Amino acid sequence: MRGITKRFPGVVADDNVDFDLERGEVHALLGENGAGKSTLMNVLYGLYKADAGEIYVKGKRVSFGSAKAAIDSGIGMVHQHFMLIPVMTVAENIVLAQEPTKAGVLLDIHAARERVRHLSQTFNFAIDPDARVENISVGQEQRVEILKALYRRADILILDEPTAVLTPQEAQELFGILRTLVREGMSVIFISHKLNEVLELADRITVLRRGKRIDTIPREGATEEGLARMMVGRDVLLRVEKQPAQPGDSLLEVKGLNVNDDRGLPVVRDVSLEVKAGEIVGIAGVEGNGQSELIETITGLRHAASGEIVVAGRVMSHASARQMLDAGVGHIPEDRQRRGLVLEFTIAENIALHDYNKPPDSRFGWLFPRRLLQRARALIKEFDVRGGGPSTRAAALSGGNQQKLVAAREVARDPKVLVAAQPTRGLDVGAIEYLHRRLIEERNEGRAILLLSLELDEVLSLSDRILVMYEGRIVAEHEAGVTEDEIGIEMLGGRRKEQVA
């Protein structure tokens, strides 16, 4: 790609960017949220038309008018937010638009199933071709997307933030798959914010900052600190600095909570916990051990089978999400698109989602749009949300900037209790540093913060106390300073018998 420029109204997403990919290599693309990484790849994949520049694939100049044209040239892309149809099976999603037929007209479902099964066995993907996409895990969805590209015979694979929604174990499995593909001659473009992953996987690294290419460097000799400096343009603190907590009154209490999953099976078992004013309590655990359902119950998105939730002395069992918000519980949800934002609404409207019916946003049923815009403008500046202004639709923002928008709204509401689930998912190092600092400030101002993160580093560095969840139970509690190894054993159920005893 030579001299690629792409403009949107009011913003130059990519400014004269050069990028190249060699056969059989992993080339990482790094940059802050809104630096132009996804836009550059969407140009390569035919989803956007560049305003200037040239693209050459295997030495031949190309101009893709659609994603189909890019696929026909051997390019496959796995997007940050998956492009699968939930009600269709794995096999149906993979062969979509390239279905095998009988007698030239009839869909041959048996052949589709067998092709997918053969492909998944070849690359050692444990996937059932007949499973519905809505019933499989996020890690399996990721594999389905990769299989979709392989089915279309892609030899250039673009992965946009592939590990943002994966557990550390699933991420390692993905890396194993990518190494196999590269050994077989495939070339991979790997977009990520996670510097340790880039250093583990990439052969070369290109850094973008505010739409411009800063440099391309080999992995040898690269460091996390150096890459962070290139991305942000200044030194970044990769560790959290904080004073010891000064806990006050209990603001959140959970007593003997039992919760069932969507199938009616027990998923949270007799959980009790307490979060006091002025402390951060972290929950560590491998995904799927009841953490998500616990958070949903505390925030009013799911009803408990039994047990009690107390917020600032008020019993809130069976409360709705709005009642929990009114009681002073802020919520940064795990899934920003399904739970955190209305994508068709503007930034200003999303910020006003909860408080639109109260002064100063409204009075006597009248909404004051100018005040919404004013508040949004201030928060956009404070949280450095890039990619638009108060009237920009949330859907037009990059994933990381959507995350900043949700965090800005929830922190600015001044809640008594802040439930932060995966608060830095999809954020770049500079934004992570800022949000960590804000969470510490919120703690110091007397808020009770319950933190759920699959990033064990994040839990260890931010938390004043750490609870470990395994199979729906709290199996251990630690003060700050515990090691990763100790917690890792408990996360896998290693010391469960001792705890139960």
VEXLO-512572 format. One record per residue (C-alpha): residue number from 1; residue in three letters; x, y, z. Coordinates in steps of 0.001 Angstrom, whole numbers, padded with zeros to 6 digits. Layout:
! VEXLO-512572
NODE    nr   rest        c1        c2        c3
NODE   NUM    ALA         X         Y         Z
...
//
This chain:
! VEXLO-512572
NODE    nr   rest        c1        c2        c3
NODE     1    MET    000000    000000    000000
NODE     2    ARG    001552    003309   -001077
NODE     3    GLY    000515    006792   -000045
NODE     4    ILE   -002961    005752    001154
NODE     5    THR   -005108    008699    002210
NODE     6    LYS   -008686    008364    003444
NODE     7    ARG   -010822    011296    004628
NODE     8    PHE   -014160    011369    006412
NODE     9    PRO   -016150    014555    007148
NODE    10    GLY   -014037    016564    009588
NODE    11    VAL   -011260    013982    009968
NODE    12    VAL   -008324    012565    007969
NODE    13    ALA   -008297    008917    009097
NODE    14    ASP   -005190    007939    007066
NODE    15    ASP   -002688    010473    005793
NODE    16    ASN   -000296    009273    003042
NODE    17    VAL    000339    005891    004712
NODE    18    ASP    002763    003262    003314
NODE    19    PHE    002412   -000368    004407
NODE    20    ASP    003777   -003633    003016
NODE    21    LEU    003406   -007339    003801
NODE    22    GLU    005786   -010149    002881
NODE    23    ARG    004857   -013764    002210
NODE    24    GLY    004855   -015960    005330
NODE    25    GLU    005164   -013163    007904
NODE    26    VAL    003070   -011664    010687
NODE    27    HIS    003126   -007876    010328
NODE    28    ALA    001591   -006096    013334
NODE    29    LEU   -000200   -002773    012979
NODE    30    LEU   -000130   -000720    016192
NODE    31    GLY   -001644    002601    017143
NODE    32    GLU   -003931    004431    019535
NODE    33    ASN   -007720    004239    019281
NODE    34    GLY   -008677    006190    016172
NODE    35    ALA   -005114    006144    014744
NODE    36    GLY   -006436    004835    011392
NODE    37    LYS   -005545    001117    011648
NODE    38    SER   -008989   -000346    010914
NODE    39    THR   -009637    002282    008227
NODE    40    LEU   -006394    001349    006435
NODE    41    MET   -007373   -002334    006491
NODE    42    ASN   -010931   -001561    005371
NODE    43    VAL   -009388    000196    002349
NODE    44    LEU   -007294   -002910    001621
NODE    45    TYR   -010374   -005142    002015
NODE    46    GLY   -012480   -003074   -000396
NODE    47    LEU   -014928   -001723    002198
NODE    48    TYR   -013670    001860    001726
NODE    49    LYS   -012345    003581   -001378
NODE    50    ALA   -009085    005466   -000752
NODE    51    ASP   -009017    009162   -001671
NODE    52    ALA   -005398    008780   -002810
NODE    53    GLY   -002733    006074   -003069
NODE    54    GLU   -002091    002713   -004737
NODE    55    ILE   -002448   -000936   -003711
NODE    56    TYR   -000402   -003801   -005167
NODE    57    VAL   -001199   -007461   -004443
NODE    58    LYS    001454   -010001   -005541
NODE    59    GLY    003053   -007338   -007721
NODE    60    LYS   -000136   -006418   -009545
NODE    61    ARG   -001846   -003072   -009077
NODE    62    VAL   -005428   -003504   -007865
NODE    63    SER   -008415   -001329   -007081
NODE    64    PHE   -011094   -003094   -005066
NODE    65    GLY   -014639   -001794   -005411
NODE    66    SER   -015997   -004305   -002924
NODE    67    ALA   -015005   -006865   -000310
NODE    68    LYS   -015866   -009599   -002851
NODE    69    ALA   -013159   -008287   -005180
NODE    70    ALA   -010624   -008397   -002302
NODE    71    ILE   -011707   -011952   -001381
NODE    72    ASP   -011262   -013007   -005026
NODE    73    SER   -007669   -011703   -004803
NODE    74    GLY   -006975   -013928   -001781
NODE    75    ILE   -007557   -011422    001044
NODE    76    GLY   -009586   -012421    004105
NODE    77    MET   -010499   -010187    007042
NODE    78    VAL   -011689   -011013    010558
NODE    79    HIS   -013302   -007840    011896
NODE    80    GLN   -013124   -006524    015437
NODE    81    HIS   -016876   -007081    015797
NODE    82    PHE   -017668   -010375    014104
NODE    83    MET   -019691   -010507    010863
NODE    84    LEU   -021599   -013747    011531
NODE    85    ILE   -025338   -014449    011319
NODE    86    PRO   -026371   -015766    014767
NODE    87    VAL   -029387   -017872    013697
NODE    88    MET   -027412   -019777    011043
NODE    89    THR   -025138   -022759    011691
NODE    90    VAL   -021345   -022666    011576
NODE    91    ALA   -021332   -024456    008199
NODE    92    GLU   -023963   -022116    006707
NODE    93    ASN   -021983   -019035    007802
NODE    94    ILE   -018723   -020366    006372
NODE    95    VAL   -020059   -021299    002898
NODE    96    LEU   -022310   -018228    002606
NODE    97    ALA   -022089   -016752   -000942
NODE    98    GLN   -019930   -019709   -002040
NODE    99    GLU   -022341   -022557   -001364
NODE   100    PRO   -021774   -026026   -002866
NODE   101    THR   -024722   -027057   -005069
NODE   102    LYS   -026354   -030194   -006433
NODE   103    ALA   -027383   -030241   -010088
NODE   104    GLY   -026129   -026654   -010320
NODE   105    VAL   -029073   -025133   -008460
NODE   106    LEU   -029848   -026944   -005198
NODE   107    LEU   -027925   -026190   -002008
NODE   108    ASP   -025867   -029238   -000997
NODE   109    ILE   -025923   -028942    002810
NODE   110    HIS   -024199   -032318    003284
NODE   111    ALA   -021248   -031227    001098
NODE   112    ALA   -021044   -027895    002963
NODE   113    ARG   -020962   -029705    006307
NODE   114    GLU   -018263   -032116    005143
NODE   115    ARG   -016080   -029352    003667
NODE   116    VAL   -016254   -027381    006906
NODE   117    ARG   -015554   -030493    008996
NODE   118    HIS   -012554   -031357    006796
NODE   119    LEU   -011233   -027774    006974
NODE   120    SER   -011600   -027599    010772
NODE   121    GLN   -009800   -030946    011182
NODE   122    THR   -006986   -029849    008855
NODE   123    PHE   -006273   -026806    011041
NODE   124    ASN   -007154   -028560    014318
NODE   125    PHE   -010176   -026318    015057
NODE   126    ALA   -012602   -028052    017410
NODE   127    ILE   -015859   -026745    015894
NODE   128    ASP   -019184   -028468    015268
NODE   129    PRO   -020400   -027494    011754
NODE   130    ASP   -024037   -027991    012851
NODE   131    ALA   -023852   -025713    015917
NODE   132    ARG   -025770   -022443    015708
NODE   133    VAL   -023499   -019413    015960
NODE   134    GLU   -025685   -017902    018713
NODE   135    ASN   -024890   -020931    020902
NODE   136    ILE   -021093   -021005    020594
NODE   137    SER   -018444   -019114    022600
NODE   138    VAL   -016700   -015953    021429
NODE   139    GLY   -013445   -017900    020972
NODE   140    GLN   -015234   -020350    018667
NODE   141    GLU   -016803   -017466    016718
NODE   142    GLN   -013262   -016196    016139
NODE   143    ARG   -012313   -019583    014652
NODE   144    VAL   -015413   -019611    012457
NODE   145    GLU   -014357   -016218    011038
NODE   146    ILE   -010853   -017556    010300
NODE   147    LEU   -012290   -020729    008719
NODE   148    LYS   -014535   -018520    006574
NODE   149    ALA   -011431   -016788    005200
NODE   150    LEU   -009609   -020117    004686
NODE   151    TYR   -012655   -021597    002914
NODE   152    ARG   -012422   -018727    000437
NODE   153    ARG   -008738   -019662   -000090
NODE   154    ALA   -007315   -016480    001445
NODE   155    ASP   -003526   -016298    001603
NODE   156    ILE   -003507   -012833    003190
NODE   157    LEU   -005377   -012733    006513
NODE   158    ILE   -006234   -009449    008275
NODE   159    LEU   -007047   -009820    011992
NODE   160    ASP   -008520   -006669    013573
NODE   161    GLU   -008140   -006782    017374
NODE   162    PRO   -008510   -010586    017392
NODE   163    THR   -007807   -011067    021104
NODE   164    ALA   -009950   -008193    022468
NODE   165    VAL   -012765   -010591    023379
NODE   166    LEU   -010697   -013722    024073
NODE   167    THR   -009497   -015162    027370
NODE   168    PRO   -005694   -015489    027741
NODE   169    GLN   -006030   -019244    027109
NODE   170    GLU   -008043   -018692    023905
NODE   171    ALA   -005510   -016062    022774
NODE   172    GLN   -002675   -018603    023120
NODE   173    GLU   -004691   -021143    021104
NODE   174    LEU   -005225   -018501    018404
NODE   175    PHE   -001479   -017773    018286
NODE   176    GLY   -000790   -021482    017802
NODE   177    ILE   -003244   -021520    014871
NODE   178    LEU   -001638   -018416    013321
NODE   179    ARG    001865   -019902    013583
NODE   180    THR    000605   -023010    011741
NODE   181    LEU   -000963   -020871    008994
NODE   182    VAL    002222   -018802    008579
NODE   183    ARG    004341   -021956    008320
NODE   184    GLU    002099   -023005    005439
NODE   185    GLY    002821   -019756    003578
NODE   186    MET   -000014   -017501    004703
NODE   187    SER    000710   -013838    005478
NODE   188    VAL   -001007   -012199    008451
NODE   189    ILE   -001712   -008552    009306
NODE   190    PHE   -002286   -008416    013063
NODE   191    ILE   -003949   -005312    014569
NODE   192    SER   -003687   -005152    018350
NODE   193    HIS   -003312   -002840    021348
NODE   194    LYS   -001642   -005506    023463
NODE   195    LEU    002064   -004863    023234
NODE   196    ASN    003089   -008174    024814
NODE   197    GLU    001096   -010067    022158
NODE   198    VAL    002644   -008061    019341
NODE   199    LEU    006152   -008796    020640
NODE   200    GLU    005283   -012487    020991
NODE   201    LEU    003790   -012973    017523
NODE   202    ALA    004932   -010349    015013
NODE   203    ASP    007944   -010408    012683
NODE   204    ARG    007659   -006685    011909
NODE   205    ILE    005705   -003867    013543
NODE   206    THR    004289   -000695    011943
NODE   207    VAL    003073    002109    014215
NODE   208    LEU    000426    004665    013213
NODE   209    ARG   -000281    007837    015166
NODE   210    ARG   -003207    010127    014315
NODE   211    GLY   -003409    008771    010783
NODE   212    LYS    000304    008980    009938
NODE   213    ARG    002850    006163    009756
NODE   214    ILE    005535    006743    012391
NODE   215    ASP    007864    003814    011610
NODE   216    THR    008179    000130    010707
NODE   217    ILE    010606   -001869    012875
NODE   218    PRO    011619   -005523    013265
NODE   219    ARG    010537   -007336    016433
NODE   220    GLU    014161   -007943    017476
NODE   221    GLY    015171   -005239    019926
NODE   222    ALA    011638   -003784    020260
NODE   223    THR    010325   -003198    023812
NODE   224    GLU    006866   -002477    025247
NODE   225    GLU    008056    000925    026529
NODE   226    GLY    009514    001879    023142
NODE   227    LEU    006381    000832    021226
NODE   228    ALA    004131    002677    023702
NODE   229    ARG    006222    005839    023215
NODE   230    MET    005903    005550    019413
NODE   231    MET    002134    005050    019644
NODE   232    VAL    001340    007882    022029
NODE   233    GLY    004229    010289    021389
NODE   234    ARG    005309    010399    025054
NODE   235    ASP    006442    008072    027832
NODE   236    VAL    003608    005904    029173
NODE   237    LEU    003393    004423    032663
NODE   238    LEU    002711    000729    032100
NODE   239    ARG    002287    000104    035856
NODE   240    VAL   -000359    001678    038089
NODE   241    GLU    000906    003958    040857
NODE   242    LYS   -001418    004239    043836
NODE   243    GLN   -001453    004875    047572
NODE   244    PRO   -002894    002256    049970
NODE   245    ALA   -006704    002333    050185
NODE   246    GLN   -008567    004041    053030
NODE   247    PRO   -011809    001993    053104
NODE   248    GLY   -014895    003618    054629
NODE   249    ASP   -018510    002472    054972
NODE   250    SER   -019859   -000519    053077
NODE   251    LEU   -021526    000692    049853
NODE   252    LEU   -022176   -002666    048146
NODE   253    GLU   -023024   -005933    049879
NODE   254    VAL   -023939   -009202    048214
NODE   255    LYS   -025276   -011875    050577
NODE   256    GLY   -025728   -015561    049693
NODE   257    LEU   -026430   -014837    046019
NODE   258    ASN   -027547   -017710    043764
NODE   259    VAL   -028103   -017045    040061
NODE   260    ASN   -029187   -019282    037170
NODE   261    ASP   -027989   -018962    033581
NODE   262    ASP   -030248   -018640    030505
NODE   263    ARG   -030884   -022407    030552
NODE   264    GLY   -031994   -022305    034184
NODE   265    LEU   -028834   -024004    035493
NODE   266    PRO   -027023   -022693    038616
NODE   267    VAL   -024101   -020490    037563
NODE   268    VAL   -023479   -018322    040673
NODE   269    ARG   -023492   -020347    043885
NODE   270    ASP   -023869   -018783    047345
NODE   271    VAL   -021672   -015741    046624
NODE   272    SER   -021171   -013141    049351
NODE   273    LEU   -018932   -010091    048961
NODE   274    GLU   -018557   -006531    050204
NODE   275    VAL   -017117   -003408    048599
NODE   276    LYS   -016470   -000396    050817
NODE   277    ALA   -016199    003284    049978
NODE   278    GLY   -012658    004088    048870
NODE   279    GLU   -011562    000633    047719
NODE   280    ILE   -011295   -001380    044500
NODE   281    VAL   -012277   -005035    044782
NODE   282    GLY   -011197   -007114    041794
NODE   283    ILE   -012706   -010400    040631
NODE   284    ALA   -010240   -012802    038987
NODE   285    GLY   -011287   -015928    037151
NODE   286    VAL   -011225   -017769    033848
NODE   287    GLU   -014143   -016647    031650
NODE   288    GLY   -017304   -018716    032081
NODE   289    ASN   -017091   -019209    035853
NODE   290    GLY   -020117   -017052    036696
NODE   291    GLN   -018486   -013601    036744
NODE   292    SER   -020652   -012184    033926
NODE   293    GLU   -023893   -013418    035511
NODE   294    LEU   -022807   -012027    038902
NODE   295    ILE   -022200   -008582    037361
NODE   296    GLU   -025519   -008736    035443
NODE   297    THR   -027369   -009507    038693
NODE   298    ILE   -025654   -006709    040659
NODE   299    THR   -026530   -004205    037894
NODE   300    GLY   -030165   -005305    037542
NODE   301    LEU   -029850   -006989    034142
NODE   302    ARG   -030608   -010450    035562
NODE   303    HIS   -032694   -011565    038567
NODE   304    ALA   -031203   -013733    041290
NODE   305    ALA   -032748   -017071    042260
NODE   306    SER   -032070   -016179    045914
NODE   307    GLY   -029899   -013917    048031
NODE   308    GLU   -029686   -010190    048689
NODE   309    ILE   -027997   -007135    047158
NODE   310    VAL   -027588   -004040    049352
NODE   311    VAL   -026498   -000650    047921
NODE   312    ALA   -025582    002038    050485
NODE   313    GLY   -027824    000405    053087
NODE   314    ARG   -030816   -000139    050742
NODE   315    VAL   -031881   -003692    049886
NODE   316    MET   -032134   -003816    046065
NODE   317    SER   -032962   -007467    045348
NODE   318    HIS   -035007   -007947    042120
NODE   319    ALA   -034438   -004300    041151
NODE   320    SER   -034417   -003332    037454
NODE   321    ALA   -031378   -001876    035703
NODE   322    ARG   -032865    001633    035955
NODE   323    GLN   -033571    001227    039677
NODE   324    MET   -029958    000156    040239
NODE   325    LEU   -028729    003197    038293
NODE   326    ASP   -031047    005454    040343
NODE   327    ALA   -029670    003891    043534
NODE   328    GLY   -026175    005020    042521
NODE   329    VAL   -024695    002000    040713
NODE   330    GLY   -022661    002896    037614
NODE   331    HIS   -021930    000149    035095
NODE   332    ILE   -019215   -000115    032438
NODE   333    PRO   -020498   -003290    030720
NODE   334    GLU   -018460   -006120    029166
NODE   335    ASP   -020099   -005686    025759
NODE   336    ARG   -020074   -001999    024855
NODE   337    GLN   -022173   -002471    021706
NODE   338    ARG   -024963   -004639    023137
NODE   339    ARG   -025122   -003238    026670
NODE   340    GLY   -023310    000113    026703
NODE   341    LEU   -024441    002103    023675
NODE   342    VAL   -027285    002689    021255
NODE   343    LEU   -025146    002697    018108
NODE   344    GLU   -027630    004692    016024
NODE   345    PHE   -027736    007471    018652
NODE   346    THR   -025249    010351    018681
NODE   347    ILE   -022471    010701    021241
NODE   348    ALA   -024505    013399    023049
NODE   349    GLU   -027609    011177    023154
NODE   350    ASN   -025613    008198    024457
NODE   351    ILE   -024119    010309    027241
NODE   352    ALA   -027636    011445    028223
NODE   353    LEU   -029170    007928    028132
NODE   354    HIS   -029852    007750    031851
NODE   355    ASP   -030242    011385    032917
NODE   356    TYR   -032184    012802    029946
NODE   357    ASN   -035350    013118    032074
NODE   358    LYS   -033749    015192    034854
NODE   359    PRO   -032465    018780    035123
NODE   360    PRO   -030377    020254    033568
NODE   361    ASP   -031026    018007    030508
NODE   362    SER   -034786    018459    030680
NODE   363    ARG   -037560    020214    032589
NODE   364    PHE   -041324    019618    032688
NODE   365    GLY   -040903    017010    029918
NODE   366    TRP   -038942    019371    027632
NODE   367    LEU   -035498    018237    026460
NODE   368    PHE   -032736    020847    025979
NODE   369    PRO   -030527    019577    023109
NODE   370    ARG   -028031    022424    023508
NODE   371    ARG   -027268    021313    027073
NODE   372    LEU   -026780    017711    025915
NODE   373    LEU   -024275    018911    023305
NODE   374    GLN   -022474    021085    025849
NODE   375    ARG   -022057    018214    028320
NODE   376    ALA   -020962    015833    025553
NODE   377    ARG   -018387    018333    024298
NODE   378    ALA   -016818    018573    027770
NODE   379    LEU   -016648    014775    028239
NODE   380    ILE   -015265    014181    024723
NODE   381    LYS   -012417    016539    025594
NODE   382    GLU   -011864    015152    029098
NODE   383    PHE   -011761    011495    028008
NODE   384    ASP   -010089    012189    024634
NODE   385    VAL   -012847    010492    022592
NODE   386    ARG   -011633    010764    018990
NODE   387    GLY   -013402    010360    015664
NODE   388    GLY   -016158    012940    015865
NODE   389    GLY   -018125    015501    017852
NODE   390    PRO   -021291    015443    019995
NODE   391    SER   -023500    014902    016918
NODE   392    THR   -021478    011949    015544
NODE   393    ARG   -023258    008587    015659
NODE   394    ALA   -021705    006137    018157
NODE   395    ALA   -021510    003511    015383
NODE   396    ALA   -019003    005710    013512
NODE   397    LEU   -016436    005572    016352
NODE   398    SER   -013672    002979    016565
NODE   399    GLY   -014161    000235    019176
NODE   400    GLY   -011723    001836    021613
NODE   401    ASN   -013393    005228    021365
NODE   402    GLN   -016785    003615    021947
NODE   403    GLN   -015301    002138    025132
NODE   404    LYS   -014023    005578    026212
NODE   405    LEU   -017503    007008    025603
NODE   406    VAL   -019158    004428    027885
NODE   407    ALA   -016513    004978    030594
NODE   408    ALA   -016920    008772    030323
NODE   409    ARG   -020707    008559    030814
NODE   410    GLU   -020538    006177    033782
NODE   411    VAL   -017733    007979    035640
NODE   412    ALA   -019276    011430    035019
NODE   413    ARG   -022575    010308    036611
NODE   414    ASP   -020753    010306    039960
NODE   415    PRO   -022037    006904    041144
NODE   416    LYS   -021665    005597    044708
NODE   417    VAL   -020722    002154    043353
NODE   418    LEU   -018978    001680    039988
NODE   419    VAL   -019135   -001813    038485
NODE   420    ALA   -016376   -001906    035861
NODE   421    ALA   -016502   -005061    033700
NODE   422    GLN   -013589   -005286    031241
NODE   423    PRO   -013203   -001473    031427
NODE   424    THR   -010104   -001323    029192
NODE   425    ARG   -011171   -003894    026559
NODE   426    GLY   -009990   -002610    023181
NODE   427    LEU   -008193    000468    024582
NODE   428    ASP   -004667    001514    023609
NODE   429    VAL   -001889    001934    026180
NODE   430    GLY   -002395    005691    026546
NODE   431    ALA   -006144    005322    027118
NODE   432    ILE   -005569    002419    029549
NODE   433    GLU   -003132    004571    031531
NODE   434    TYR   -005718    007403    031687
NODE   435    LEU   -008637    005155    032671
NODE   436    HIS   -006588    003373    035357
NODE   437    ARG   -005661    006760    036796
NODE   438    ARG   -009340    007821    036756
NODE   439    LEU   -010411    004647    038565
NODE   440    ILE   -007806    005301    041270
NODE   441    GLU   -009048    008931    041555
NODE   442    GLU   -012662    007697    041834
NODE   443    ARG   -011565    005304    044581
NODE   444    ASN   -009734    008110    046426
NODE   445    GLU   -012893    010251    046260
NODE   446    GLY   -014785    007562    048182
NODE   447    ARG   -016429    005477    045523
NODE   448    ALA   -016723    001693    045854
NODE   449    ILE   -015396    000021    042715
NODE   450    LEU   -016042   -003603    041740
NODE   451    LEU   -013634   -004558    038936
NODE   452    LEU   -014054   -007562    036668
NODE   453    SER   -011270   -008149    034152
NODE   454    LEU   -009873   -011131    032293
NODE   455    GLU   -006527   -009288    032233
NODE   456    LEU   -004926   -010663    035395
NODE   457    ASP   -002289   -007886    035301
NODE   458    GLU   -005068   -005312    035493
NODE   459    VAL   -006757   -007015    038462
NODE   460    LEU   -003440   -007352    040327
NODE   461    SER   -002278   -003774    039736
NODE   462    LEU   -005583   -001944    040402
NODE   463    SER   -007234   -003970    043184
NODE   464    ASP   -006957   -003391    046922
NODE   465    ARG   -008587   -006785    047520
NODE   466    ILE   -008942   -009661    045059
NODE   467    LEU   -011656   -012320    045000
NODE   468    VAL   -011102   -015472    042916
NODE   469    MET   -014131   -017096    041260
NODE   470    TYR   -014238   -020716    040166
NODE   471    GLU   -017348   -022638    039074
NODE   472    GLY   -019643   -019900    040390
NODE   473    ARG   -018132   -019649    043878
NODE   474    ILE   -015700   -017274    045561
NODE   475    VAL   -012867   -019711    046334
NODE   476    ALA   -010261   -017276    047685
NODE   477    GLU   -009712   -013709    048888
NODE   478    HIS   -006372   -011868    048859
NODE   479    GLU   -004987   -008490    049845
NODE   480    ALA   -003002   -006470    047277
NODE   481    GLY    000482   -007872    046635
NODE   482    VAL   -000510   -011481    045909
NODE   483    THR    001405   -013110    043033
NODE   484    GLU    000041   -014137    039647
NODE   485    ASP    001090   -017758    040256
NODE   486    GLU   -000924   -018075    043499
NODE   487    ILE   -004070   -016683    041897
NODE   488    GLY   -003537   -018688    038691
NODE   489    ILE   -003721   -021984    040623
NODE   490    GLU   -006962   -020910    042346
NODE   491    MET   -008516   -019707    039067
NODE   492    LEU   -008189   -023275    037779
NODE   493    GLY   -009681   -024791    040941
NODE   494    GLY   -006328   -025897    042395
NODE   495    ARG   -007019   -024993    046024
NODE   496    ARG   -010766   -025400    046018
NODE   497    LYS   -010885   -028278    048518
NODE   498    GLU   -008906   -026288    051099
NODE   499    GLN   -011253   -023299    050649
NODE   500    VAL   -014404   -025384    050966
NODE   501    ALA   -012966   -027205    053996
//
